[in-house]
Amino acid sequence: MQDVFMEQLIKWQNTPSDRLKKAGLILAVLAIFFLTMAIIPAFGVIVTMLAGFGAYVLMGRLNKEFEYSFTNGELDIDVIYNKSSRKRIFNGYVRDFEIMAHVNDPDHKNSIASANEHHDYSSGITSDRSYVFLTNYKSKRVSIIMEPNDEMLAAMAKALTRRKFHPKK
């Protein structure tokens, strides 16, 4: 048996909601500046600098990418914030997936909707490459949306049984 290792990087596309959050952070910093300068001018600049730094950090969390790593049947999904910090958000074996189907597959909408938690680890835009899988993770039934490329999808399909994998129709 030969070893299988694949990696893929997916960039999250900023949504109007993300842009609204960034604008809200900037407005909050400006409001803090004017309030602190009116109430306690001596500390206004320091408080504004701290608020600005906090807003900068929070804005960096809105710039994210997802990295899929598939190694011999094991899938790891990491989120990379602002191209600088990484956090593991999923680790599991593909053979344990209950279902893996295209996001718009009408045959599995009800079973996917029955999950306790739903996570989107894709670009945020539903496309032909968007797949969802259903699994038990940390004692919860979870559905996860991802966008594997054709090579990774084929490798994952080999790790799944035929009845569990439902390619795009």
ROROSE-494021 format. One record per residue: x, y, z of N, C-alpha, C, O in turn. Coordinates in pm, 1 decimal. Layout:
BEGIN
> X/Y/Z/X/Y/Z/X/Y/Z/X/Y/Z
...
END
This chain:
BEGIN
> 83.9/-118.9/0.0/0.0/0.0/0.0/87.8/124.3/0.0/182.6/133.7/78.0
> 57.0/218.6/-86.1/137.4/339.2/-90.5/75.1/447.8/-4.4/-46.6/453.2/13.3
> 160.9/534.2/48.7/113.8/641.8/134.2/52.9/753.0/49.0/97.0/780.2/-62.7
> -49.4/815.8/105.4/-117.8/925.7/38.2/-104.7/1049.2/125.9/-137.3/1045.9/244.6
> -56.2/1159.1/66.4/-49.2/1286.0/138.7/-84.6/1397.6/40.9/-23.6/1410.0/-65.3
> -182.8/1477.7/77.4/-225.8/1590.4/-5.4/-257.6/1708.9/83.5/-307.4/1694.2/195.1
> -227.4/1826.6/31.1/-261.3/1950.5/99.8/-331.8/2042.5/1.8/-307.2/2039.0/-118.7
> -419.3/2124.3/56.1/-489.4/2221.4/-26.6/-520.9/2342.9/58.9/-556.2/2330.0/176.1
> -507.9/2460.0/0.1/-534.1/2585.8/69.6/-654.3/2653.2/4.6/-658.4/2668.8/-117.5
> -751.8/2693.2/85.2/-872.3/2760.7/37.4/-880.8/2895.6/108.5/-878.1/2901.3/231.4
> -891.0/3003.6/31.8/-901.9/3137.1/89.7/-1048.9/3172.3/108.9/-1130.8/3158.0/18.1
> -1079.8/3218.4/229.0/-1214.6/3264.5/260.7/-1239.5/3394.7/185.9/-1157.7/3486.5/192.6
> -1351.5/3403.7/114.7/-1388.3/3525.6/43.2/-1463.8/3617.1/139.6/-1563.2/3576.2/199.6
> -1416.9/3740.0/153.9/-1483.6/3833.2/244.0/-1625.3/3860.3/196.2/-1648.5/3889.6/78.9
> -1718.1/3850.2/287.6/-1859.1/3872.5/257.8/-1895.4/4016.4/294.2/-1817.3/4084.7/360.4
> -2011.2/4062.3/252.3/-2054.6/4196.1/296.3/-2060.7/4206.7/448.8/-2036.4/4313.7/504.6
> -2092.7/4097.4/515.6/-2095.9/4096.4/661.2/-1955.8/4121.9/718.8/-1941.1/4194.6/817.0
> -1854.1/4062.2/657.8/-1716.5/4084.5/703.3/-1675.2/4230.2/684.6/-1611.2/4289.0/771.8
> -1712.1/4287.8/570.6/-1678.6/4428.9/545.4/-1751.4/4520.2/643.9/-1697.1/4621.4/688.2
> -1874.3/4483.3/677.3/-1951.2/4560.8/774.6/-1887.2/4553.0/913.5/-1884.5/4652.2/986.3
> -1835.9/4435.6/949.9/-1767.4/4419.8/1078.5/-1642.4/4507.0/1084.2/-1615.1/4569.1/1186.9
> -1566.2/4512.2/974.7/-1445.5/4595.7/971.1/-1481.3/4743.0/984.5/-1415.8/4816.5/1058.4
> -1584.1/4786.1/913.8/-1627.8/4926.1/923.3/-1675.5/4956.6/1065.4/-1647.7/5064.1/1118.4
> -1746.7/4862.6/1126.8/-1792.9/4881.4/1264.1/-1678.0/4894.1/1363.0/-1685.4/4973.1/1457.0
> -1571.9/4816.7/1342.3/-1454.6/4826.4/1429.9/-1387.8/4963.5/1416.8/-1346.7/5023.1/1516.4
> -1377.7/5012.1/1295.0/-1316.6/5144.1/1273.5/-1401.9/5252.7/1337.9/-1349.1/5342.9/1402.9
> -1533.6/5244.3/1320.1/-1622.7/5342.8/1382.8/-1616.6/5334.4/1535.0/-1624.9/5437.1/1602.3
> -1602.5/5215.2/1589.9/-1592.1/5199.6/1734.7/-1465.1/5265.8/1787.5/-1467.6/5330.0/1892.5
> -1354.6/5250.4/1715.6/-1228.6/5313.5/1757.9/-1243.4/5465.7/1753.9/-1198.3/5535.0/1845.1
> -1306.2/5517.3/1648.9/-1327.4/5662.9/1641.0/-1417.3/5711.6/1754.2/-1391.2/5816.4/1813.5
> -1522.6/5636.5/1784.5/-1612.0/5675.0/1893.9/-1538.0/5672.8/2027.4/-1557.2/5761.7/2110.3
> -1454.5/5572.9/2048.4/-1374.5/5565.2/2171.3/-1280.7/5685.3/2180.4/-1263.4/5743.4/2287.5
> -1221.0/5721.7/2068.4/-1130.5/5837.0/2067.4/-1203.0/5964.0/2111.1/-1156.2/6034.9/2200.2
> -1316.5/5992.6/2048.9/-1387.8/6116.8/2081.3/-1443.2/6114.1/2223.8/-1441.9/6216.8/2291.6
> -1491.3/5999.7/2270.0/-1542.5/5990.7/2406.9/-1432.3/6008.6/2510.8/-1448.6/6082.7/2607.7
> -1320.7/5940.6/2490.2/-1212.6/5951.7/2589.3/-1149.5/6090.6/2587.4/-1108.3/6140.7/2692.0
> -1141.4/6153.1/2471.1/-1085.5/6288.4/2466.0/-1178.7/6388.6/2534.6/-1132.5/6488.5/2589.8
> -1307.2/6362.6/2531.3/-1402.7/6452.5/2596.0/-1407.4/6430.4/2747.7/-1426.2/6524.8/2824.4
> -1390.0/6304.4/2789.9/-1403.9/6273.9/2932.2/-1270.6/6285.7/3006.0/-1260.4/6360.0/3103.6
> -1168.3/6212.9/2960.1/-1036.1/6216.2/3023.5/-928.6/6233.3/2915.4/-869.8/6135.2/2870.0
> -903.4/6358.2/2874.6/-810.2/6382.7/2764.3/-668.3/6331.1/2790.5/-596.4/6298.7/2695.9
> -628.0/6323.2/2914.6/-491.7/6279.0/2943.7/-469.2/6133.3/2902.6/-359.2/6096.7/2861.0
> -571.5/6051.6/2914.1/-558.0/5909.8/2879.8/-623.9/5873.8/2746.5/-621.4/5758.0/2704.8
> -682.3/5972.6/2680.6/-754.3/5948.1/2556.6/-669.7/5885.1/2448.1/-715.3/5794.0/2378.9
> -547.1/5932.2/2432.3/-459.7/5879.7/2327.0/-420.1/5735.7/2357.9/-417.0/5651.0/2268.6
> -390.0/5708.4/2484.0/-349.3/5572.3/2522.6/-465.7/5474.3/2504.5/-447.4/5365.7/2449.5
> -584.0/5512.2/2550.1/-700.9/5425.8/2536.6/-732.4/5403.0/2388.5/-766.4/5291.6/2348.7
> -721.1/5508.5/2307.1/-746.7/5495.2/2163.4/-644.8/5404.2/2097.6/-679.7/5325.8/2009.3
> -519.0/5413.4/2139.4/-416.8/5325.1/2082.0/-445.1/5179.5/2117.9/-429.2/5091.3/2033.5
> -486.4/5153.2/2240.2/-521.6/5016.3/2280.1/-643.2/4965.3/2202.4/-645.5/4850.5/2157.8
> -742.9/5050.3/2186.7/-861.8/5011.3/2110.7/-826.3/4987.8/1964.0/-877.8/4894.9/1901.6
> -738.9/5071.3/1909.1/-694.1/5053.8/1770.3/-618.9/4923.5/1751.3/-636.5/4855.0/1650.5
> -535.0/4889.1/1848.0/-462.1/4762.9/1839.8/-558.9/4644.1/1846.2/-545.0/4547.3/1771.5
> -656.1/4653.2/1935.8/-756.8/4547.2/1946.0/-836.2/4532.5/1816.1/-864.7/4420.9/1772.6
> -871.5/4644.7/1754.8/-944.3/4640.3/1627.3/-857.3/4579.8/1518.0/-906.8/4503.9/1434.7
> -728.8/4612.2/1517.2/-635.5/4555.8/1419.3/-627.3/4403.4/1432.4/-628.3/4331.8/1332.3
> -619.4/4355.1/1555.6/-613.5/4210.5/1579.2/-743.0/4144.0/1534.5/-739.7/4039.7/1469.1
> -857.3/4203.5/1569.2/-986.2/4145.6/1530.1/-1004.6/4147.7/1378.2/-1061.3/4053.8/1322.2
> -957.8/4253.1/1310.6/-967.5/4257.5/1164.7/-881.4/4149.0/1100.3/-918.2/4093.0/997.1
> -767.7/4119.9/1161.4/-682.3/4013.0/1111.3/-749.3/3877.4/1120.8/-722.4/3789.1/1039.4
> -836.7/3859.7/1219.5/-908.9/3732.2/1233.8/-1012.8/3714.4/1123.2/-1057.8/3602.5/1098.3
> -1051.1/3822.7/1057.3/-1146.9/3812.6/946.9/-1078.7/3771.4/816.6/-1146.5/3727.9/723.5
> -945.8/3784.1/807.9/-869.8/3737.8/691.8/-824.1/3595.9/721.0/-728.0/3575.0/795.0
> -893.1/3498.4/662.7/-860.0/3360.7/697.6/-853.5/3272.1/574.1/-912.3/3299.9/469.6
> -778.4/3163.7/592.2/-764.5/3060.0/490.4/-781.0/2926.0/560.8/-751.1/2912.5/679.4
> -828.4/2828.4/486.7/-841.9/2693.9/540.7/-744.3/2602.4/468.2/-734.1/2605.5/345.5
> -672.8/2520.9/545.2/-579.9/2425.6/487.4/-630.5/2285.5/516.2/-650.0/2247.1/631.5
> -651.7/2209.4/408.4/-691.3/2069.4/420.6/-567.4/1984.4/403.9/-491.6/2002.9/308.6
> -546.0/1891.9/494.9/-436.6/1795.4/484.0/-496.7/1656.4/492.5/-562.3/1621.9/590.8
> -474.0/1577.0/389.1/-526.6/1441.6/383.8/-408.8/1345.4/381.4/-330.0/1345.2/286.8
> -396.8/1263.0/486.3/-285.6/1170.1/499.2/-339.1/1031.7/532.7/-388.9/1008.6/642.9
> -328.7/940.1/437.6/-366.5/800.0/459.5/-502.1/784.3/528.4/-514.4/708.5/624.7
> -603.5/855.4/479.6/-737.7/842.2/533.8/-770.8/936.7/646.9/-885.0/940.7/692.6
> -674.2/1012.2/692.7/-697.8/1107.0/801.5/-704.6/1248.5/744.7/-616.3/1290.4/669.8
> -809.4/1321.1/780.6/-830.1/1456.9/732.3/-807.6/1555.6/846.3/-868.2/1544.1/952.9
> -720.7/1651.4/822.8/-697.5/1761.4/916.7/-738.3/1890.2/847.6/-704.9/1912.2/731.1
> -810.0/1974.8/918.8/-845.5/2106.6/866.7/-794.5/2209.7/965.4/-828.6/2206.8/1083.6
> -712.0/2301.1/915.2/-657.8/2409.9/995.5/-711.0/2541.8/941.2/-736.1/2554.4/821.4
> -728.2/2639.4/1028.7/-760.5/2774.2/985.7/-635.8/2858.8/1009.3/-571.8/2849.5/1114.1
> -602.4/2941.6/910.4/-485.9/3029.4/918.9/-538.3/3172.5/917.0/-598.4/3216.8/819.1
> -514.7/3243.6/1026.3/-561.8/3380.6/1038.5/-452.8/3477.1/994.5/-339.3/3470.1/1041.7
> -488.3/3567.4/903.3/-400.6/3675.9/859.8/-263.9/3625.2/814.2/-164.2/3696.3/827.6
> -258.1/3506.1/761.7/-135.5/3442.0/712.2/-26.2/3433.3/817.8/92.2/3427.2/784.6
> -65.9/3432.6/946.0/37.8/3430.9/1049.7/11.9/3330.3/1161.6/107.3/3271.9/1213.1
> -111.0/3308.4/1200.3/-135.6/3213.5/1309.3/-228.2/3102.3/1260.7/-318.7/3124.7/1180.4
> -203.1/2983.3/1311.4/-273.1/2862.8/1266.0/-340.7/2794.8/1384.7/-288.7/2793.5/1496.3
> -459.4/2737.9/1356.8/-531.4/2665.8/1460.3/-597.1/2543.0/1397.1/-661.8/2553.8/1293.0
> -580.5/2427.3/1459.5/-645.0/2304.1/1412.2/-791.5/2308.8/1451.1/-824.1/2325.9/1568.6
> -881.3/2293.7/1352.4/-1023.9/2301.6/1381.3/-1097.1/2169.7/1357.1/-1210.6/2152.4/1401.5
> -1031.8/2076.1/1286.4/-1092.4/1944.4/1267.2/-982.1/1841.8/1245.0/-882.5/1868.1/1177.5
> -1002.7/1723.7/1303.8/-914.1/1609.9/1281.2/-998.5/1484.6/1291.0/-1062.4/1460.0/1393.3
> -999.0/1404.9/1184.8/-1077.9/1283.1/1187.8/-1044.6/1191.4/1071.8/-975.6/1230.1/977.4
> -1094.3/1070.6/1080.5/-1072.8/972.3/974.7/-1191.8/974.0/879.2/-1307.5/975.1/921.2
> -1161.0/974.2/751.5/-1263.9/979.4/648.4/-1353.9/856.4/655.7/-1473.0/865.7/625.9
> -1300.1/743.3/694.0/-1381.7/620.9/702.1/-1494.2/633.0/804.5/-1590.3/556.3/799.6
> -1483.3/729.1/898.1/-1585.8/750.0/999.7/-1697.4/844.1/954.3/-1795.0/862.9/1026.9
> -1684.5/903.3/835.6/-1789.9/992.2/786.3/-1916.3/911.0/760.8/-1910.6/801.6/704.7
> -2029.5/964.9/802.1/-2157.3/898.6/774.2/-2195.5/918.6/627.8/-2237.9/824.9/560.1
> -2180.1/1041.0/580.5/-2216.7/1077.6/443.5/-2117.7/1182.3/394.8/-2073.3/1267.5/471.8
> -2083.5/1175.4/266.9/-2012.2/1283.9/201.1/-2079.8/1304.3/67.3/-2078.9/1215.3/-17.8
> -2138.8/1422.2/48.6/-2215.9/1448.9/-72.0/-2196.4/1594.1/-114.5/-2145.2/1676.7/-38.9
> -2238.5/1622.7/-237.0/-2234.5/1760.2/-284.8/-2330.5/1843.5/-200.7/-2433.4/1793.1/-155.6
> -2298.2/1967.4/-179.9/-2377.6/2055.0/-93.5/-2523.2/2062.8/-140.1/-2614.8/2065.7/-57.9
> -2544.0/2066.1/-269.6/-2680.3/2081.2/-322.4/-2748.5/1948.3/-353.8/-2846.4/1946.5/-428.4
> -2700.1/1838.6/-299.8/-2759.6/1707.3/-324.9/-2893.4/1697.9/-251.1/-2895.3/1696.7/-128.0
> -3006.2/1691.1/-324.7/-3137.1/1691.2/-258.2/-3165.0/1563.1/-179.3/-3247.7/1563.9/-88.2
> -3097.7/1454.3/-212.8/-3122.2/1328.0/-143.4/-3073.1/1329.0/1.3/-3118.7/1248.6/82.6
> -2981.0/1419.0/34.0/-2920.5/1417.8/167.4/-2943.2/1546.5/245.9/-2880.8/1566.8/350.0
> -3030.5/1632.5/198.2/-3056.8/1759.4/267.4/-3107.0/1736.2/409.8/-3061.9/1803.2/502.7
> -3199.1/1642.7/427.8/-3257.7/1619.3/560.4/-3155.9/1562.2/658.1/-3151.3/1604.0/773.8
> -3074.3/1467.3/613.0/-2976.5/1408.9/705.1/-2867.6/1510.1/740.5/-2818.8/1511.2/853.5
> -2829.5/1594.3/645.7/-2729.3/1698.0/674.9/-2789.7/1801.3/770.5/-2722.7/1846.7/863.2
> -2914.3/1837.9/748.3/-2980.1/1937.4/833.7/-3000.4/1886.6/976.0/-3017.4/1966.4/1068.1
> -2998.7/1754.9/995.2/-3020.6/1699.3/1128.9/-2898.0/1709.6/1219.6/-2904.8/1672.4/1336.7
> -2786.6/1759.5/1167.3/-2664.9/1772.4/1248.4/-2685.2/1875.8/1359.3/-2762.8/1970.2/1344.7
> -2613.6/1855.9/1470.6/-2620.5/1950.5/1582.7/-2546.6/2080.5/1551.6/-2588.9/2188.3/1593.4
> -2436.4/2069.6/1478.0/-2355.2/2186.8/1443.6/-2325.2/2183.8/1294.3/-2312.5/2077.5/1233.6
> -2314.0/2304.1/1236.3/-2281.3/2317.7/1094.9/-2163.0/2412.9/1083.7/-2166.5/2523.7/1137.2
> -2058.4/2369.4/1014.2/-1938.7/2452.1/997.6/-1907.2/2465.5/849.6/-1918.1/2369.2/773.6
> -1868.3/2585.1/809.6/-1830.0/2611.3/670.3/-1680.4/2639.4/666.3/-1636.0/2747.6/704.6
> -1603.2/2542.2/620.2/-1458.2/2556.1/607.2/-1421.9/2559.2/459.0/-1329.2/2491.8/414.1
> -1498.1/2639.6/384.3/-1474.7/2654.1/240.9/-1446.2/2801.8/212.8/-1417.1/2878.5/304.6
> -1454.7/2840.4/87.8/-1432.1/2980.7/52.5/-1551.3/3067.4/91.3/-1542.8/3190.2/87.4
> -1662.3/3004.0/128.7/-1781.1/3078.9/166.0/-1878.0/3096.8/51.0/-1988.7/3147.4/69.3
> -1836.2/3055.2/-67.6/-1919.5/3066.3/-186.7/-1950.2/2925.0/-235.3/-1858.5/2849.4/-267.3
> -2076.5/2889.1/-241.3/-2115.6/2755.9/-285.9/-2085.9/2740.9/-434.6/-2125.5/2824.4/-516.0
> -2015.6/2633.4/-468.6/-1979.5/2609.0/-608.4/-1992.5/2460.3/-638.5/-2038.0/2382.8/-554.4
> -1952.4/2421.3/-758.5/-1955.5/2279.3/-796.7/-1857.7/2197.8/-714.0/-1873.6/2076.3/-702.2
> -1756.8/2262.2/-656.5/-1655.7/2191.7/-577.2/-1693.5/2180.4/-430.3/-1619.3/2119.5/-353.2
> -1805.7/2236.8/-389.3/-1845.6/2236.7/-248.3/-1908.9/2103.6/-209.6/-2008.7/2061.0/-267.8
> -1849.1/2039.3/-110.6/-1900.4/1913.0/-57.1/-1923.6/1927.9/91.7/-1860.6/2010.5/157.7
> -2013.7/1848.0/143.3/-2043.5/1848.0/285.7/-2030.4/1704.9/336.7/-2070.2/1609.9/269.3
> -1974.6/1690.9/455.1/-1971.8/1558.6/516.5/-2031.2/1565.8/655.5/-2027.3/1668.7/722.8
> -2085.5/1454.4/695.2/-2151.5/1442.1/823.7/-2075.0/1340.4/906.6/-2050.1/1228.8/861.0
> -2037.8/1378.3/1027.8/-1959.5/1289.9/1114.1/-1986.5/1322.3/1260.4/-2044.7/1426.0/1292.3
> -1944.3/1234.2/1347.6/-1945.8/1261.2/1491.2/-1809.2/1315.9/1528.0/-1706.7/1253.1/1501.3
> -1808.6/1433.8/1589.8/-1684.2/1499.1/1625.9/-1702.2/1562.9/1762.7/-1790.9/1645.9/1782.8
> -1617.6/1523.3/1855.5/-1623.9/1573.4/1993.3/-1763.8/1554.7/2051.8/-1821.6/1646.9/2109.2
> -1816.2/1434.3/2036.0/-1945.5/1392.7/2090.9/-2064.4/1470.6/2035.0/-2168.4/1479.1/2100.3
> -2050.7/1527.1/1916.3/-2160.5/1598.2/1852.0/-2169.5/1553.0/1707.3/-2069.2/1515.9/1646.2
> -2288.0/1556.4/1654.4/-2308.2/1527.2/1512.9/-2287.8/1656.7/1436.0/-2362.1/1753.0/1454.7
> -2186.0/1659.0/1348.6/-2141.1/1781.9/1285.2/-2144.2/1766.8/1133.6/-2105.5/1663.0/1079.9
> -2190.4/1871.0/1065.0/-2177.9/1875.9/919.4/-2074.3/1983.1/885.8/-2076.4/2093.1/941.0
> -1984.2/1948.9/794.8/-1875.3/2039.4/758.9/-1872.0/2055.1/608.0/-1869.3/1956.8/534.0
> -1872.2/2179.7/563.4/-1862.0/2210.2/420.9/-1716.1/2238.6/389.0/-1649.1/2313.6/460.1
> -1667.4/2177.5/280.6/-1530.3/2201.6/235.1/-1526.7/2198.3/83.4/-1624.3/2158.5/19.9
> -1415.3/2239.6/24.9/-1399.0/2243.8/-120.4/-1274.7/2166.8/-162.1/-1173.6/2227.8/-197.0
> -1280.0/2034.3/-159.3/-1162.0/1958.9/-201.7/-1144.4/1965.9/-352.9/-1242.1/1971.2/-427.6
> -1017.8/1965.8/-397.6/-994.6/1959.0/-541.5/-1020.0/1816.0/-588.7/-1046.9/1727.8/-507.2
> -1011.9/1792.7/-718.5/-1047.7/1661.7/-775.0/-958.6/1549.6/-721.9/-1006.8/1439.6/-695.3
> -828.9/1576.9/-706.3/-736.3/1473.7/-657.2/-767.5/1434.6/-513.2/-769.3/1316.2/-479.5
> -791.9/1533.6/-429.2/-822.7/1504.9/-289.2/-958.6/1435.7/-278.4/-975.9/1344.8/-197.3
> -1053.7/1478.3/-359.3/-1185.5/1416.1/-357.7/-1176.2/1268.7/-397.6/-1242.1/1183.5/-338.0
> -1094.5/1239.4/-498.4/-1076.8/1099.8/-541.2/-1010.6/1016.6/-431.9/-1049.6/902.1/-409.0
> -911.2/1073.1/-364.6/-843.8/1001.2/-256.4/-938.2/978.6/-138.3/-935.4/872.5/-75.9
> -1021.2/1077.3/-108.0/-1117.1/1061.8/0.5/-1223.5/958.6/-36.5/-1268.0/882.6/49.5
> -1264.5/954.9/-162.6/-1364.7/858.4/-207.0/-1313.9/716.4/-191.1/-1391.9/626.1/-160.8
> -1184.4/694.9/-210.9/-1127.1/561.1/-192.0/-1133.3/518.8/-46.0/-1149.0/400.4/-16.1
> -1121.2/614.8/44.8/-1124.4/583.4/187.8/-1267.5/560.3/237.7/-1287.5/499.0/342.6
> -1365.8/609.0/163.6/-1506.6/590.6/200.5/-1562.5/467.5/131.1/-1513.3/426.8/25.8
> -1662.6/410.2/188.9/-1730.8/300.9/120.0/-1822.8/361.0/15.1/-1855.9/479.4/21.0
> -1863.1/280.9/-78.8/-1945.1/330.0/-189.7/-2076.7/392.0/-140.9/-2120.8/492.3/-197.1
> -2138.5/336.6/-40.7/-2267.6/387.7/3.5/-2257.1/521.1/77.3/-2357.5/590.4/93.4
> -2138.7/557.4/121.7/-2122.4/681.2/196.3/-2085.9/800.2/107.7/-2113.6/914.6/144.0
> -2024.5/775.2/-7.3/-1980.1/884.6/-94.2/-2079.7/904.7/-206.9/-2113.5/810.8/-279.0
> -2126.0/1026.6/-221.4/-2224.4/1059.7/-323.6/-2171.8/1175.7/-407.0/-2192.6/1291.6/-370.9
> -2103.3/1146.7/-519.0/-2047.1/1254.9/-599.9/-2156.7/1339.3/-663.3/-2274.1/1302.2/-664.5
> -2115.1/1453.0/-715.4/-2208.6/1546.9/-777.9/-2278.9/1478.3/-894.5/-2216.5/1409.6/-975.3
> -2408.5/1498.3/-901.1/-2488.0/1437.2/-1008.1/-2493.4/1525.6/-1128.4/-2556.1/1490.2/-1228.3
END
